[in-house]
Amino acid sequence: MESLVVLSGRLEMPITVLMRGADRMLNRRNFIKMACAGSVLSASGGLTLGRTSASRHPNVILVMTDDQGHGDLACHGNPVIKTPFMDKLFAQSVRLTDFHVSPCCTPTRASLMTGNDAVRTGAWGTTWGRSLPRSDDIMMSDVFGSTSYKTGFFGKWHLGDNYPFRPEDRGFQDVLRHGGGGVGQTPDYWGNDYFDDTYFHNGKAEEYAGYCTDVWFDSAMRFMEKNKDRPFFCYLATNAPHSPFRVASDYSARYAGKSNVPNAAFYGMITNIDDNLGRLMAKLRELDLEENTILIFLTDNGTAAGFRGGKGHNSGMKGTKGSIYEGGHRVPCFVRWPAKGIEGGRDIGELSAHIDLLPTLIELCNLEAPQGTRFDGVSLAPLLTRKTNALPERSVFVQYSQTTTPPVKWRSAVLRKKWRLVSGKELYDVSADQGQKTNVAEKHPAVVESMRRDYEEWWAEVSKRFRETCDIVVGSDHENPTALNAFDWHTSTPWNQGHIRSGARKNGFWAIEVERNGAYEISLRRWPLELDKPITAAVQGGRALPVHTARLKVGDIDRTQEIEMEAHSSVFEVNLKAGKTHLQTWFLNEESKELCGAYYVYVRKK
């Protein structure tokens, strides 16, 4: 089934798909090369010569919070939580009231950035080597970054920590981020705990004072002020209120002891975000940027901690984060652009999704569209600007897979206007049954059959590349050495630093691409370089490991060597051939029994 694309207010058949497989990487490189040379297609379909004029385009600020659900805002009926600035933006915006994302972190971010379903991009999980979208996909940041826009990213990326997957590799010019999917996870700078942490600024580790959410907003506002005289695209993605639930005590204390609060710190983290959103909105007014700035607020999945044990508010929906029922993927989305009349507290009830925002912004901003690509999403610009009241009927697909192996068929929800087909067999009319309590599949067999047929056609298309890996590149000048970590292992992953401290008995391989033939130094470590402790050491109350031997396997190379007493690393010198392969490591005890893989590996082209 082909997706429809809306360009310049017209609903058209898809732009011809000129690339799949290896051709897509070529297309991305060609798009960026052509854009820099000033010759690519505009959103209206005509040839544009030269970079776009800075005076013609609005600024764009995309704010996305992490694990905040539809019911975790006062303006959505939550009787306890205090979100006055989200409520204010709600009152000022056009609200997409039937807006959907993926049920968890990475897939939503991949779809948001590419305009495509997450399973098409390869980034359908949060770890397991499946949080990396294909490097041949053109991203929202590529589209903005190849025009007159300045591009900035601040916060949680969760789409890769190595070249060519980092935000600085994907069109962002100013980047401040933590590692992995959250502060304190395996790829993050060791010891970060939300307060006074070390983050990666344009690829380099730098210390920052203050609470993480405050740091992201402060940095984003500096970026806005620095670029106030030219158009900018700012993607501000908070890691809060994702676990661990840490916030200043004065925020959590506001909710402690209240009877209908499932997690006081979770609510406090949201209120802190709300305060920062208020500061950002005030900064736009101060810089005289409010009128010509598209401000979008959304969240990345259903609530993680705002509805538990009968406590909290979930907008009457079934399911929370990770669920293919409505509560797992229907989230708030507010859009405000006063200069274009996109304001005023207006609701749009048409089915919409994260995959729609890239084609929407291409049209609203009159950007240069990537030639030969197509989106699974459609442009919502005609709805936002009142050129139409409805879009043609379509099916939107929510697929949930937390594995390194290919996604499981029918672990999904198919959305079509009022209908929800769950797991291929349960049918709900959410216009009458928002809580999805009554399965009406037997009453509407034709609807079930039609939606199943849409899914089958979609599945046949998106599943073509499921077996492919998204490969981290080593030996490139863009990142040398390459700092690999166990977060990206295929198979079993110790995804947070607590797992590393406990010596989790896990292992897996990295899918890599060696960019150049030559001599390489590969250093195997239990602890990251910034901590620099002996392989056998226990750290911060963790577990010591009786490591005696290290083993490295890269392609046809398979070597083992003993580890010196108190050694911080085991270093292998190897010659690698250019191409795609797997890299795996082992730490073994004196009896040659496996303890775990090397959680951190540094690969340097000599």
N, C-alpha and C positions, 0 to 999 in steps of 0.2 A: 504494500500500500504506500503510495507516494504521499508525502506531507505537502500541505499548501503553504505558500509564502505570500505575505502581503507586502507589496512595495508601492510606496507613494499612494496609499489609499486604495489600491486596486488589488483584488484577490486574483492571483495568477497561478498557473501551474508551476511546479517547481523549476527553479533554475536548473539547467541541464547538469547532471552529475558527471563531471569530467574526471573525478579522481576517486579511487578507492585503492587501498593497499599502498604500495610504495609511491604511486602517483600523488597521493595526498601530501606526503612530505615535500615533494617537488612543488606542489601547488602552494603550500604554505610559504616556502622559500621564495617562489615566484611572486606571490602576492606582496610580501614584504619588500622584495626588490623593486617591483613595479611601483608600489606606493611611495617608496623613497625617491624613485625617479620621477614620480608625479604623473603616472599614467595608469589609472585603474578605473573600474566602473563605479559610477555614483549610484546611490539608492534608487534614483529614477531611471536607471538603465542606460544613461548616456555616458560617453567617455569624458572623464575629467582630467584636464592637464594641469599639472602643478599642484602644490599642496593647497588644501582648502583654506579659505580666508578665516582668520581667527575671529573677526567681528561678527560672523554670521551664526555662530554656533553657541548653544547653551552649555553651561557647565553641567556635569553629571556627578552626583554623589549617591553611591549605592551603599546603604547601611544594612548589614545582615548580622543578626545575633545568632547565637549557637544554643540550640536545645530549648529555646523559648517557644512555647506552643501558642495556638490560637487563643486559648483561654487565659493566658498569662499577661493580660493587659486589662486595665480597668475599663477602657472603652469597649471591650468585648464582653462586659458583664461580670468580670471578676469583682466580687464585693469587698475583697480585702487588700489586694495589691495596690500600691500607689504609683501611677505612671502618668503624671500630669502632662509631660511634654509629648509622650507618645499619643496621649489623648488629644492634645492640641494639634499635632500633625494629622491625626485621624480626622479632626474637624475641618482641617484646611485642605484635605487631599481628595483625590478621586480614589475610592477604595475598590479593589478587586476582591469581591466577597466570595468568589468560588475559585480561589487561587491555590495551586498545588505545587509541591516540591517532591523530592524523594524522601523516604522515611529515615534517612540518616545523612551524616555530614558530607563525606566526599562526593557521593553521587549527585547531591544537590549542587555542589560547587562546580563539578564538571559540567553539568547541564546548563547552569547559569552562565558559565564562561563561554561555552561552545554553541549554545542554542540547539543542542542535540541530546537525545536520550543518553543517560549515563552508560548503559550497556553498550551503546554504539561506540562510545569513547574509550572503552576498556577500563574505566574507573568506576567499578560497581561496588567495591568494598572499601573499608576504611583502613585496612592494612594489607598483609599477604601479597604485596607486590601489585595490588589492585586498587591503589589510591592514586595511580599515575595515569592521567589521560594521554592518549596517543600524541606523540610529539608532532605528528603531521596535521593535527587539528588546528584550525585557525580559531583563536580565542577573541573574546570581546576586547581584551587589552591589546591584542595585535591590531585590531581594527582601529581603535582609538589612537594607539601609539604610532601608527603609520600615517597619521594626519597632523594637523597643527596642534592637536591636543597634547598637553602634558599629562602624564599618567602616574598615579600613585597608588600603592597598595599598603594597607596597614592592618596588622592583626593576624588572623588565622587563615592560612592558605590551604593546607591539607590536600595539596595536589602534587606533592613531590618536593624533596629537599635536595635533590641533586640535578645537575645538568642532564638533559635539557628541559626539566620540568619545573624549575623554580620560577617564581613570578618575574624575576629579572630576565629570565630566558623567554618569557611569553609576552613581551611588549610593555611591561611596567618599567618606568624609568626611575622611580623613587620608591624603594621598598623597605618596610620595617615589619618584621614578622618574628614569631616564635617558630619552633620546629615541630613537625608532625601534626597531629590532630588536636593537640592541647598542651598547655604549659605543664611541664613535668613528664611528658611522654618521652619515649626513647630517643627520638631525633632532636629533642629540645636541648638547649644548653644545660649542662648538668647542674642540678640544684635549684633551678627556677621554681618559685612557689607562689607566683602571682604578685609578689611585692619586691620592689627593688631588684629586678631581674636583669639578665643579659639577653639581648635579642640580636637578630641579624639585620644590620642596616646595609643594604646594597651588598650583601654577601659577607660582611665582616661583623664579628661579634663585638657588641658595644654594651656598656652598662647603662641602665636607665633607673632613675629614682621614681618611686611611686607605684601605685596600683596599676596592673596591666591595662585595664580598660581606660583609665585616665591617660596612660601613655599613648595608646592608639589614637584617641581623640585629640590629644595635644599635638601629636605629630601630624595628623591629618589636617588640623587647622593651620599649622605652620605651612604645610604644603599649599593649602588654599590661599593663604595670604601671600606667599611667595609668587604664586601664579595668578593672582587676581586680575591681571591685565591681559590674560589670554585664556582661551578655554581649557578646562582641565577635566579629567575623569578621575574620580577618587573612589576607590573601592575600600570600604572600611568594614572589616569583618571581625567582630569581637569573638574571643574564645569564651567569654562569659555568656550565659550562666552555666556552661558545661562544667561537669565535675572535674576535679575535686571542688567542693563548694566552699570557696574562700572569699571573704570580703571583709572590709573593715567592720568592727563590732558595732559601730553606731548604725550601720545599715541592717545587719541581721537582727539587732535588738528591736527594731521597729516591728518585727513580726514574731518574735519569740513568745511562746506561750499562748498565742491566739489559736482558737479551737479549730478553725478551718484552714490552717496553713500546713501543708505537708512537709515543707522544708523552709525554715526561716532564712537560711543563708542563700538559698536559691532565689527567693523573692527579693532579698536584699541586693543580690547581684543585679537583678533586673532594675531595681530602683536606682542603683548606681549608673547603669547604662542610660536610664531615663534622664538623670541629671546631666550626663554628658551629651545626650542628644539635645537637651535644652541649651547647653553651651554652644554646640555646633550651630543650632538655628540662630542664636544670638550673634554668633560670629558672621554668619551670612548677611544679617542685617547691617552689622557694623561695617562690613566691607562693601556694602551696597551691591551684593550679589544675589540677594534673595529672589528677585523677580525673574532673572534669567538663569536660574539653576534648577535642573530637574533633580529633585530629592526623592529617593525611593527608599522605603523601609520595608524589610521583610525578615522572616526567620527561616532557618534551614531545615527544620523538620518539626514533628509534633513534640509536645512537651516531654522532657525527660524526668522532671521531678515536681512538676506543678499539679499533678493529679495522681495521688497514691492512697490506697486504702480507704477510698471513699472521701478523702479530703481534697480540697482544691476545686478548680473550675476548669472544665474541658469543653465548654461551649456545647454541651449535650452530645458530644461525639464519642464514638467507640474507638478505643485504641489510643496509644501514645507513641512515642518515638520507637521506630523499628516495626511498626504495624502497617499492614497494607489496607487496614480499615481507615476511615476518614480521619480519625484523630492522629494518625501517624504522618499525614502528608498535607492536610489542608491547613494553611497558615495565613497570617495577615500579610497584605501587600498594599501599601499606601504610596501613591504617586502624586507629587505636587510640582507644578511648573506654572507659576502665576502669569508669566508673560504670554503663555499660550492658552490661558484659560483652563488649565488643568488644575482645578482647585475647587473649594466650596463645599466639601462634604458630600460629594455625589457618589452613589454606589453603582458599580457595574457588576451584574450578576452572571455574565457570560463565563463559561468555563475557560480558565486561563492557567498558565503554569510557568515555571522557571525557564523552560525552553523558549518562551516567547519574548523574554526581555531583550536578548541581543537583537533579533530582527526589529523589535519595537524601537530600540534606541538608534539603530541604523537609520530608520525612517524619520524619527523625531529630530535627530541631529543632522540629517542630510549628510550622512557619512558615506565614505567610499566603500561600497559593498565588495566583498571578495568574489572575484569572477570565478564561475564554475563550481561554487559551493552551493549547498542547499541546507536548510535547517529543518529539524523536526518540528520546531516551533513556528508560530505565525506572528506577524506584527499586530500589536494591539493598538497601534497609533490611531486608526480610524475610530475605534471606540473611545479612546481617551480624548480625542479632539472633536467628538460628536459628529463625525462624518457618516457614521453608521451606528445603529443600535444593536446590531447582532452580527455574528460571524456565521458562516456556513457550518453545519454540523460536522463534528470531527470526533475522533477517539483520541484520548490521551492515555498513556500507559505508565503505570507505576510498577516497576520491577524491583524486588528486594532480594539481594544476594550478598551475604557476608562470607564469601569463600574466595580462595584463589582459583578454584576450578570454575568452569563455565557456569553461568546462572542457571537455575533450575526453572524449567518451563512451567508456567502457570503459578509460580510464586509471585503473584501479581494482582493488580487491580486495573481494570479497564474503565475509564471514565468517559461518559458521553452525556452531555447535558445533565439531566436529573438522574441518570442511571449509573450504578456502580456494579460491575461484574467482578466479584472477588474469587480468586482461586479457580476461575473458569467455570464455576458452578453455582455460586451464590449471587443472586441479583437483588439489589436494593434500590428503592426509589427515595433518594435523599431529600427530595422536595417535601415528602410526607413523612419520612422516617429518617431523620438526620442521625439518630443513634444506631441505625442499621440493626434493628431488632427483628425485623420480619423479612425472611427470604421469600421473594415473590417470583422465583425462577419458574415454577410450575405454571404460574398464571400468564407468563409472558415468554413462551418458548421462542417466538420469532425474534424478540429482542436479544435473548441469550445467544441464539445462533448467529445473528448479525454481528454481535460484539465479539464472539469467539472467532468469527471469520476475519474481522479486523486484526485481532491479536495474532492469528496464524500468519497473516500476510506480513505484519510488522516483524514478528519473530524470525521469519524466513530471511528478512533483510538484515536485521541487526545482528543475527547470530553468525554471520559469515566469518567474522574475525575473532570469535570467542577464544580460539586456541592460541592466538598470538599473544606474546608478552609485550609489555611496554618497557623498553630496555634502558637502564641507566648507562650513560656513556662514560667510559674511562679513557684516559690518555688525551683528553681535549685541553686546549689552552683556556677554555672557558671555566674549567674546574680541574686544577691539578695541584695537590692530590685530590682525589675523589674520596670523600668521607662517607663510606657505606655504614649503615647500621641495621640492626635486626628487625626494625619496623617494616622493612621492605622485603623480608624473606618471603619467598613462596612457601607455602604450607604453614608451619606453626610459628607464631610471632610473639616474642615478649615485647608488648607495645608500650610499656611505661617503665620508668626508672626503678620502680619498686620491684619489677620482675628481674631487672639486672642485679639489684642489690641481693635478692634472694637466690640468685644463681639458677634461674629457671631452666629446667632440663628440656630445652627446645632447640630446634635446628631447622634450617631450610637453606635454599639457595637464592642468590641474587641473579636476576636476568640482566646481563650486561652486554654492551656493545663496545668492543675495543676499537677506538677510532684509528689508531696508527700502529703499524708493526714496530717492535722494538723492545728494549729492556725496561722492565718494570720492577719496582720495589713494592711488595705487598706486606703490610704490617698488620698482624692479628693481635687484637687487644680484647680484654674483658671490659675495661673501663675506657671512657672516651679520653681523647688527648687532653682536654682541659682539666680533667681530674688527675690523670697520669699516676695511677696507682699500680702496684704489682698485680699480675694476673691472678695470683693465688690469694690476694688480700681480701679481707672482709671490710666493707665500708659502711659507715653510718648504721651500724647494727645489723648488717646483712650477713650473708653466709660466705665463709671462705671455701674455695674450691681446690681440691688436691690435684691441680693440673700438672701433668708430667710431660705431655707431648702435644704438639700442635700438628695438624694436618691441613693441607691446602689442596684443593682440586679446582683447576680452571681448564675447561675443555679436556684435552688429552693429558694435561700436566697433572700429576698426582704425587705430592711429596709430603714427607713426614719428618719432623725434627724435634729433638728434645728441647725443653725450655730450661734456660738457666735459672738458678735460684734467685728469687726476687726480681725476675725480669718483668718489665712493664709491657713488653711486646715480644712477639715472635716474628722475625722478619725473613721473608722469602725473596730471593732474587730470581726472576723468571723472564723469559722472552715470550712475548705474546704476539699472536698474529691478529691482524685487523679482522673484525667480524663479530657476529653475535654468538654468545656462549653463556654458560652458567658458571658462577663462582660459588663454591661452598667451602666451609671451614669446619674443623672439629677441634675441640679441646678434650684430651683423653687423660685418664689417670694412669698410674704406674702399671696396671694390669691391662692397659689398652682398651679399657671400657669408656664409652663416650659419656662425657659429662654434659656438654652443650656445644653450640657453635660459638665462634668468636663474635660477640655482640657488636663490636666495632672493628671495621677493617678500613685501612687507608691505602689506596692504590695510587702510586706516583709513577708517572712516565719519566724516565731518567733522560 
